[in-house]
Amino acid sequence: MKLKFISSLLLLYFLNLSLNAQHNIHGSFPGLVGQQVKLVSFKNLGIKTIDSIKVDAKGDFKLQFPEDQVGMAYLAAEDNKPFIIVLDGEDIVMNGQVLSYTQDVNILEGKQNKIFSQFATEHPRREQTYSAWDFLDKIYTQDSLFMVQQEAKLAIEKEKTRIQQEDNAFLNSLEKDTYLSYYLPLRKLVSQVRTIAQYRFTEIPTSIESFRNLDYTDERLYTSGILKESIENHFWLIENSGKELSQVYEEMKISVDAMFKPLAKDTDKLNLVAAHLLKLLEERSMFEVAEHLSLKLLNDKKYNIHSDLKLELERYRSVKLGQKAPNFKLKGDVFAPAYTKKNMPKSLNDIKAKNTLIIFGSSWCPACPPDLMKIAKQYPQWKELGLEVVFISLDEDKDTFKNFVKPFPFISFSDYKKWESPIVKDYYVNATPSFFLLDDKKEIIIRPNSLNHLEAWVDWYLIQGKK
């Protein structure tokens, strides 16, 4: 019985050792004496400090991270300039003068970090050289003065092929079970996007396909520090692929479908990626694609959407483009200096205008006062062009509301119910300011994501269209 008890204690002891196993990062940087150095990891779309320590009088420090911590991270001193490292089950020994002067940092121990440092140094040089040869290739292919130089053309093509093969050979030499074997090809894909769009457009289709093949359920992506860039560069490349806007939208929809097919089995990652992509599409005024994403996630029962995200997505199902805007009555405290009591409209549907702009905002919303003052100045011109403005305030205090809207010449209204207002709920408003632009049938034609977006539409469709 005693032997069994001792065996159990030993088992618990070794289990505890395993659970608390740590790896170390030893650094020697005389230029950082007395400074605080921190080790920061990447997680999802954010960061997390793992360890922090003050550098001693000799410039030495030791940081620790858990044995099971795998992914990209960075070291930063008080200047907060990051030095990127890889955490993958190894101790790291390094030295230099300061972390921010990366050329001076030496990795003395840590195989994976030596490999990463080598790639981070060599790959940009290969990329720059390849782009230079590619530029010459276009000259020798398209310029009649050089087209006849067949020997030079062959030499250029041969050198381009050699550079690509050298880069690929480096990536293929990586041990398959290491984090770098996943991370470096991904980093290469993400970092090349703008160069490919500007100079190597023949590579656009394969690059887009590589983005579509990314598995967004793979945990390694969420510790890479480039999850955000992977999503944004994917859609930026499609947007800048040189295609017509309608084709761009279709390509983006294909990418949305490819991204979210595997995500159905991981609720947390699904909601994280969907929220970020929705925000991105709205910021770029890609509302048609945002609607495709929203309806896809809402209408397919295999997707488990969190309540806060679901509320945002519902705007595209309940108040989507082409749909008639929910009507509401203008009663109670309504201010409209441009109207008399006799011709004051009783509801949204009573407004006779070529276009109607509905704005949800408040006095406490930071962006609302400056935006509304700009609209107030432009309102007389907009009114002549057939655009009416209706401001729905989320203010709860009557005096605050009245004082706030006093300078506005357009229709202003509040029921003092803030987010509980039936109108706010009917339009699925969850942020201020929110804009809805309607046509003469009160159908929603666009949902401007900013005042600049709205002004651009007015200039193009109303002002320029009238000339």
C-alpha positions as CSV (number, residue, x, y, z in Angstrom):
1,M,0.0,0.0,0.0
2,K,2.9,2.3,0.9
3,L,4.7,1.5,-2.4
4,K,1.5,2.3,-4.3
5,F,1.2,5.7,-2.6
6,I,4.9,6.5,-3.3
7,S,4.3,5.5,-7.0
8,S,1.3,7.8,-7.2
9,L,3.3,10.7,-5.7
10,L,6.1,10.2,-8.2
11,L,3.6,10.1,-11.1
12,L,2.1,13.4,-9.9
13,Y,5.6,14.9,-9.5
14,F,6.7,14.0,-13.1
15,L,3.3,15.0,-14.5
16,N,3.7,18.4,-12.8
17,L,7.2,18.8,-14.2
18,S,5.9,18.1,-17.7
19,L,3.0,20.6,-17.3
20,N,5.4,23.3,-16.1
21,A,8.3,22.6,-18.4
22,Q,9.8,25.8,-19.7
23,H,12.2,26.9,-22.5
24,N,14.6,29.7,-22.1
25,I,15.7,32.7,-24.2
26,H,19.2,33.9,-23.1
27,G,20.2,37.3,-24.4
28,S,23.4,39.4,-24.1
29,F,22.8,43.0,-25.3
30,P,25.0,45.7,-23.6
31,G,23.0,48.4,-25.3
32,L,19.9,47.4,-23.3
33,V,21.4,47.7,-19.8
34,G,18.6,48.6,-17.3
35,Q,15.8,48.3,-19.9
36,Q,12.8,46.1,-19.6
37,V,12.7,43.4,-22.3
38,K,9.4,41.5,-23.0
39,L,8.5,38.4,-24.9
40,V,5.2,38.7,-26.7
41,S,3.4,36.0,-28.6
42,F,0.7,36.3,-31.3
43,K,-2.8,34.9,-30.7
44,N,-5.7,35.3,-33.1
45,L,-5.8,39.0,-34.1
46,G,-4.0,40.1,-30.9
47,I,-0.9,39.7,-28.8
48,K,0.0,38.4,-25.3
49,T,3.0,39.1,-23.1
50,I,4.5,35.8,-22.0
51,D,7.4,37.1,-19.9
52,S,9.2,40.3,-19.1
53,I,12.5,41.0,-17.3
54,K,14.9,43.9,-16.6
55,V,18.3,43.6,-18.3
56,D,21.1,43.4,-15.8
57,A,24.3,45.5,-15.6
58,K,26.2,43.3,-18.0
59,G,23.4,43.4,-20.6
60,D,22.2,39.9,-19.9
61,F,18.6,38.6,-19.6
62,K,16.7,35.4,-19.5
63,L,13.1,35.0,-20.6
64,Q,11.0,31.9,-20.3
65,F,8.1,30.4,-22.3
66,P,6.0,27.2,-21.9
67,E,7.2,24.1,-23.7
68,D,3.9,23.8,-25.5
69,Q,4.0,27.4,-26.8
70,V,4.4,27.1,-30.5
71,G,4.2,29.9,-33.0
72,M,5.7,33.3,-33.9
73,A,6.6,35.8,-31.2
74,Y,8.8,38.9,-30.7
75,L,11.2,40.4,-28.3
76,A,11.0,44.2,-27.6
77,A,12.9,46.6,-25.4
78,E,11.7,50.0,-24.3
79,D,11.8,51.4,-27.9
80,N,9.1,48.7,-28.6
81,K,10.6,47.8,-32.0
82,P,10.0,44.0,-32.4
83,F,12.6,41.4,-33.1
84,I,10.7,38.4,-34.5
85,I,11.5,34.9,-33.3
86,V,10.0,31.4,-33.6
87,L,8.9,29.4,-30.5
88,D,9.1,25.7,-31.4
89,G,10.4,23.6,-28.5
90,E,13.9,24.9,-28.3
91,D,16.0,27.1,-26.1
92,I,17.4,30.3,-27.8
93,V,20.7,32.0,-27.1
94,M,21.4,35.3,-28.8
95,N,23.5,38.4,-28.6
96,G,24.0,41.8,-30.1
97,Q,24.0,45.5,-29.2
98,V,20.3,46.3,-29.3
99,L,17.2,44.3,-30.5
100,S,16.1,47.1,-32.9
101,Y,19.3,46.8,-34.9
102,T,18.4,43.5,-36.4
103,Q,21.6,43.2,-38.6
104,D,23.6,43.1,-35.4
105,V,21.6,40.3,-33.7
106,N,23.2,36.9,-33.8
107,I,21.4,33.6,-33.1
108,L,24.0,31.5,-31.3
109,E,21.7,28.5,-30.3
110,G,18.3,27.5,-31.6
111,K,18.2,25.6,-34.9
112,Q,14.8,26.9,-36.0
113,N,15.6,30.5,-35.2
114,K,18.9,30.2,-37.1
115,I,16.9,28.9,-40.1
116,F,14.4,31.7,-39.8
117,S,17.1,34.4,-39.5
118,Q,18.7,33.0,-42.7
119,F,15.5,33.1,-44.6
120,A,14.6,36.5,-43.4
121,T,17.9,37.8,-44.7
122,E,18.1,35.9,-48.0
123,H,14.5,35.8,-49.2
124,P,14.1,39.6,-49.6
125,R,17.3,39.8,-51.6
126,R,16.1,37.0,-53.9
127,E,12.8,38.7,-54.3
128,Q,14.4,42.1,-55.1
129,T,16.7,40.4,-57.6
130,Y,13.9,38.4,-59.2
131,S,11.8,41.6,-59.6
132,A,14.8,43.3,-61.3
133,W,15.3,40.4,-63.7
134,D,11.5,40.3,-64.3
135,F,11.6,44.0,-65.2
136,L,14.4,43.3,-67.8
137,D,12.5,40.3,-69.1
138,K,9.5,42.6,-70.0
139,I,11.9,45.0,-71.8
140,Y,13.5,42.3,-73.8
141,T,10.1,40.8,-74.6
142,Q,8.1,43.9,-75.5
143,D,10.6,46.5,-76.6
144,S,11.5,46.2,-80.4
145,L,15.0,47.5,-79.7
146,F,15.8,44.5,-77.4
147,M,13.4,41.8,-78.7
148,V,16.0,40.6,-81.2
149,Q,18.5,39.8,-78.4
150,Q,17.6,36.1,-78.0
151,E,20.7,35.2,-76.1
152,A,20.0,37.9,-73.4
153,K,16.4,36.8,-73.2
154,L,17.4,33.2,-72.5
155,A,19.9,34.3,-69.9
156,I,17.3,36.4,-68.1
157,E,14.8,33.5,-68.1
158,K,17.5,31.1,-66.9
159,E,18.4,33.4,-64.0
160,K,14.8,33.9,-63.0
161,T,14.2,30.2,-62.9
162,R,17.4,29.7,-60.8
163,I,16.3,32.2,-58.2
164,Q,12.8,30.6,-57.9
165,Q,14.4,27.2,-57.6
166,E,16.8,28.3,-54.9
167,D,14.0,29.8,-52.9
168,N,11.8,26.8,-53.3
169,A,14.7,24.5,-52.4
170,F,15.2,26.3,-49.1
171,L,11.5,25.9,-48.2
172,N,11.5,22.2,-49.3
173,S,14.5,21.5,-47.1
174,L,12.6,22.4,-43.9
175,E,11.7,19.6,-41.6
176,K,8.1,18.8,-42.1
177,D,7.1,18.7,-38.5
178,T,8.5,22.1,-37.6
179,Y,6.5,25.3,-37.3
180,L,8.7,27.0,-39.9
181,S,7.6,24.5,-42.6
182,Y,4.1,26.0,-42.2
183,Y,5.0,29.6,-41.5
184,L,7.6,30.5,-44.1
185,P,5.5,29.5,-47.2
186,L,2.6,31.4,-45.7
187,R,4.8,34.5,-45.0
188,K,6.1,34.3,-48.5
189,L,2.6,34.2,-50.0
190,V,1.4,37.2,-47.9
191,S,4.5,39.3,-48.4
192,Q,4.5,39.0,-52.2
193,V,1.0,40.2,-52.8
194,R,1.7,43.8,-53.7
195,T,4.7,43.0,-55.9
196,I,2.7,40.4,-57.8
197,A,-0.3,42.8,-58.3
198,Q,2.0,45.5,-59.7
199,Y,4.7,43.7,-61.6
200,R,4.1,39.9,-61.8
201,F,0.4,39.8,-62.6
202,T,0.7,36.4,-64.3
203,E,1.1,35.0,-60.8
204,I,-2.2,36.4,-59.5
205,P,-4.4,33.4,-60.2
206,T,-2.1,30.9,-58.5
207,S,-1.6,33.3,-55.5
208,I,-5.4,33.7,-55.1
209,E,-5.8,29.9,-55.3
210,S,-3.1,29.5,-52.6
211,F,-5.0,31.9,-50.3
212,R,-8.2,29.9,-51.0
213,N,-6.5,26.7,-50.0
214,L,-5.5,28.0,-46.5
215,D,-7.2,26.0,-43.8
216,Y,-8.7,28.5,-41.4
217,T,-9.2,25.9,-38.7
218,D,-5.4,25.3,-38.5
219,E,-4.2,26.5,-35.1
220,R,-0.8,27.4,-36.6
221,L,-2.4,30.2,-38.5
222,Y,-3.7,31.8,-35.3
223,T,-0.2,31.9,-33.7
224,S,1.5,33.2,-36.9
225,G,1.0,36.9,-36.3
226,I,-0.2,37.2,-39.9
227,L,-3.7,36.0,-39.7
228,K,-5.0,39.6,-40.3
229,E,-2.7,40.1,-43.3
230,S,-3.6,36.7,-44.7
231,I,-7.3,37.7,-44.9
232,E,-6.7,41.3,-46.0
233,N,-4.1,40.6,-48.6
234,H,-6.2,37.8,-50.1
235,F,-9.1,40.2,-50.8
236,W,-6.8,43.1,-51.7
237,L,-5.2,40.9,-54.4
238,I,-8.6,40.1,-55.9
239,E,-9.7,43.7,-55.7
240,N,-6.5,44.7,-57.5
241,S,-6.4,41.9,-60.0
242,G,-7.3,44.1,-63.0
243,K,-10.8,42.7,-63.5
244,E,-14.1,44.4,-63.8
245,L,-15.9,45.1,-60.5
246,S,-18.6,42.5,-61.2
247,Q,-15.9,39.9,-61.8
248,V,-14.1,41.0,-58.6
249,Y,-17.3,40.5,-56.6
250,E,-17.7,37.0,-58.0
251,E,-14.1,36.1,-57.3
252,M,-14.5,37.3,-53.7
253,K,-17.6,35.3,-53.3
254,I,-15.7,32.2,-54.4
255,S,-13.0,33.0,-51.8
256,V,-15.6,33.5,-49.1
257,D,-17.1,30.0,-49.8
258,A,-13.7,28.4,-49.8
259,M,-12.7,30.1,-46.5
260,F,-15.8,29.2,-44.6
261,K,-16.4,25.6,-45.7
262,P,-13.9,24.1,-43.1
263,L,-14.8,26.7,-40.5
264,A,-18.2,25.2,-39.9
265,K,-16.5,22.7,-37.5
266,D,-14.8,25.4,-35.3
267,T,-17.3,28.0,-33.9
268,D,-14.7,30.3,-32.2
269,K,-12.5,30.6,-35.3
270,L,-15.6,30.9,-37.5
271,N,-16.8,33.9,-35.6
272,L,-13.4,35.5,-35.3
273,V,-12.7,35.3,-39.1
274,A,-16.3,36.3,-40.1
275,A,-16.3,39.4,-37.9
276,H,-12.9,40.6,-39.2
277,L,-13.8,39.9,-42.9
278,L,-17.2,41.6,-42.5
279,K,-15.6,44.7,-41.2
280,L,-13.0,44.6,-43.9
281,L,-15.6,44.3,-46.7
282,E,-17.6,47.1,-45.3
283,E,-14.6,49.4,-45.0
284,R,-13.8,48.8,-48.7
285,S,-17.5,49.3,-49.6
286,M,-17.8,45.7,-50.9
287,F,-21.4,45.5,-49.6
288,E,-22.4,42.9,-52.2
289,V,-19.8,40.5,-50.9
290,A,-20.6,41.4,-47.3
291,E,-24.2,40.5,-48.0
292,H,-23.1,37.2,-49.6
293,L,-21.1,36.4,-46.5
294,S,-23.9,37.3,-44.1
295,L,-26.6,35.4,-45.9
296,K,-24.3,32.4,-46.2
297,L,-23.7,32.2,-42.5
298,L,-27.3,33.0,-41.5
299,N,-29.1,30.7,-43.9
300,D,-26.9,27.6,-43.4
301,K,-27.7,25.9,-40.1
302,K,-24.2,24.3,-39.9
303,Y,-22.7,27.7,-38.9
304,N,-23.0,28.5,-35.2
305,I,-22.9,32.3,-35.0
306,H,-22.5,34.3,-31.8
307,S,-25.3,36.6,-30.9
308,D,-23.3,39.9,-31.3
309,L,-22.1,38.9,-34.8
310,K,-25.5,37.6,-35.7
311,L,-27.0,41.0,-35.0
312,E,-24.5,42.6,-37.5
313,L,-25.2,39.9,-40.1
314,E,-28.9,40.3,-39.8
315,R,-28.7,43.8,-41.3
316,Y,-28.0,42.2,-44.6
317,R,-30.9,39.8,-44.4
318,S,-33.5,42.2,-43.0
319,V,-32.3,45.5,-44.4
320,K,-30.4,44.4,-47.5
321,L,-29.7,46.3,-50.7
322,G,-32.7,46.5,-53.0
323,Q,-35.1,45.9,-50.2
324,K,-37.7,48.5,-49.1
325,A,-36.6,50.4,-46.0
326,P,-38.8,49.9,-42.9
327,N,-41.3,52.7,-42.6
328,F,-41.5,54.8,-39.4
329,K,-43.7,57.6,-38.2
330,L,-42.3,61.1,-37.6
331,K,-44.1,62.0,-34.4
332,G,-43.3,63.5,-31.0
333,D,-40.1,65.7,-31.1
334,V,-39.5,66.3,-34.7
335,F,-37.4,69.3,-35.9
336,A,-37.4,70.2,-39.6
337,P,-36.6,73.9,-40.3
338,A,-36.9,73.3,-44.0
339,Y,-40.6,72.4,-43.7
340,T,-43.7,74.2,-42.5
341,K,-46.2,72.5,-40.1
342,K,-48.6,72.1,-43.1
343,N,-46.2,70.3,-45.4
344,M,-44.2,68.3,-42.8
345,P,-44.2,64.6,-43.7
346,K,-45.9,62.3,-41.2
347,S,-43.7,59.3,-42.0
348,L,-40.7,58.1,-44.0
349,N,-43.0,57.0,-46.9
350,D,-44.5,60.5,-47.0
351,I,-41.2,62.1,-47.9
352,K,-41.2,63.1,-51.6
353,A,-37.6,63.0,-52.7
354,K,-35.4,61.5,-55.4
355,N,-33.2,60.1,-52.6
356,T,-33.5,60.0,-48.9
357,L,-30.5,59.7,-46.5
358,I,-31.3,58.2,-43.1
359,I,-28.6,58.8,-40.4
360,F,-28.6,57.1,-37.0
361,G,-26.4,59.0,-34.5
362,S,-26.2,60.9,-31.3
363,S,-24.6,63.8,-29.5
364,W,-22.4,61.4,-27.5
365,C,-21.1,59.6,-30.6
366,P,-17.5,61.0,-31.3
367,A,-17.8,61.0,-35.1
368,C,-21.5,62.2,-35.2
369,P,-21.2,66.0,-34.4
370,P,-18.5,66.8,-37.0
371,D,-20.2,64.6,-39.7
372,L,-23.6,66.1,-39.1
373,M,-22.3,69.7,-39.2
374,K,-20.7,68.9,-42.6
375,I,-23.9,67.5,-43.8
376,A,-25.8,70.6,-42.5
377,K,-23.5,72.8,-44.6
378,Q,-24.1,70.7,-47.7
379,Y,-27.8,70.1,-47.2
380,P,-29.1,73.1,-49.2
381,Q,-27.2,71.8,-52.3
382,W,-28.3,68.3,-51.6
383,K,-31.9,69.4,-51.2
384,E,-31.8,71.0,-54.7
385,L,-30.4,67.8,-56.1
386,G,-33.4,65.9,-54.7
387,L,-31.7,64.4,-51.6
388,E,-33.6,64.6,-48.3
389,V,-31.9,63.9,-45.0
390,V,-33.5,62.3,-41.9
391,F,-31.5,62.2,-38.7
392,I,-32.6,59.7,-36.1
393,S,-31.0,60.5,-32.7
394,L,-30.2,57.9,-30.1
395,D,-30.1,60.6,-27.4
396,E,-32.2,59.8,-24.3
397,D,-32.4,63.3,-22.8
398,K,-34.9,65.7,-24.4
399,D,-32.9,68.9,-23.7
400,T,-29.7,67.4,-24.9
401,F,-31.3,66.3,-28.1
402,K,-33.0,69.7,-28.8
403,N,-29.8,71.6,-28.2
404,F,-27.8,69.2,-30.4
405,V,-30.1,69.3,-33.4
406,K,-30.8,73.1,-33.2
407,P,-28.2,74.0,-36.0
408,F,-29.4,71.3,-38.4
409,P,-31.7,72.3,-41.3
410,F,-32.8,68.7,-42.1
411,I,-35.4,66.5,-40.4
412,S,-34.3,65.4,-36.9
413,F,-36.2,63.0,-34.7
414,S,-35.8,61.1,-31.4
415,D,-38.0,58.8,-29.4
416,Y,-35.5,58.8,-26.5
417,K,-35.2,55.0,-26.4
418,K,-31.6,54.7,-27.5
419,W,-30.8,51.2,-28.6
420,E,-34.3,50.0,-27.6
421,S,-35.9,52.2,-30.1
422,P,-38.2,50.2,-32.5
423,I,-36.7,52.1,-35.4
424,V,-33.1,51.2,-34.4
425,K,-34.1,47.6,-34.1
426,D,-36.0,47.6,-37.4
427,Y,-32.8,48.8,-39.1
428,Y,-30.5,46.5,-37.1
429,V,-28.3,49.5,-36.1
430,N,-25.5,48.6,-33.7
431,A,-23.1,51.5,-34.3
432,T,-23.2,55.2,-34.8
433,P,-23.1,56.9,-37.2
434,S,-25.0,54.5,-39.5
435,F,-26.1,55.6,-43.0
436,F,-28.9,54.3,-45.3
437,L,-29.4,55.8,-48.7
438,L,-32.8,55.2,-50.4
439,D,-34.2,55.8,-53.8
440,D,-37.6,57.4,-54.6
441,K,-39.3,54.1,-53.9
442,K,-37.7,54.0,-50.5
443,E,-35.6,51.0,-51.5
444,I,-32.1,50.8,-50.0
445,I,-29.5,51.4,-52.7
446,I,-26.3,51.7,-50.6
447,R,-25.2,51.7,-47.0
448,P,-22.4,54.2,-46.9
449,N,-19.7,53.2,-44.5
450,S,-18.6,56.8,-43.9
451,L,-19.4,60.4,-44.7
452,N,-16.6,60.3,-47.3
453,H,-18.3,57.3,-49.0
454,L,-21.6,59.2,-49.0
455,E,-20.0,62.4,-50.4
456,A,-18.3,60.4,-53.2
457,W,-21.7,58.9,-54.2
458,V,-23.4,62.3,-54.2
459,D,-20.6,63.8,-56.3
460,W,-20.7,61.0,-58.8
461,Y,-24.4,60.2,-59.2
462,L,-26.1,63.6,-58.3
463,I,-23.6,66.4,-59.1
464,Q,-21.7,64.9,-62.0
465,G,-24.8,63.1,-63.3
466,K,-26.6,66.5,-63.5
467,K,-23.9,68.1,-65.7
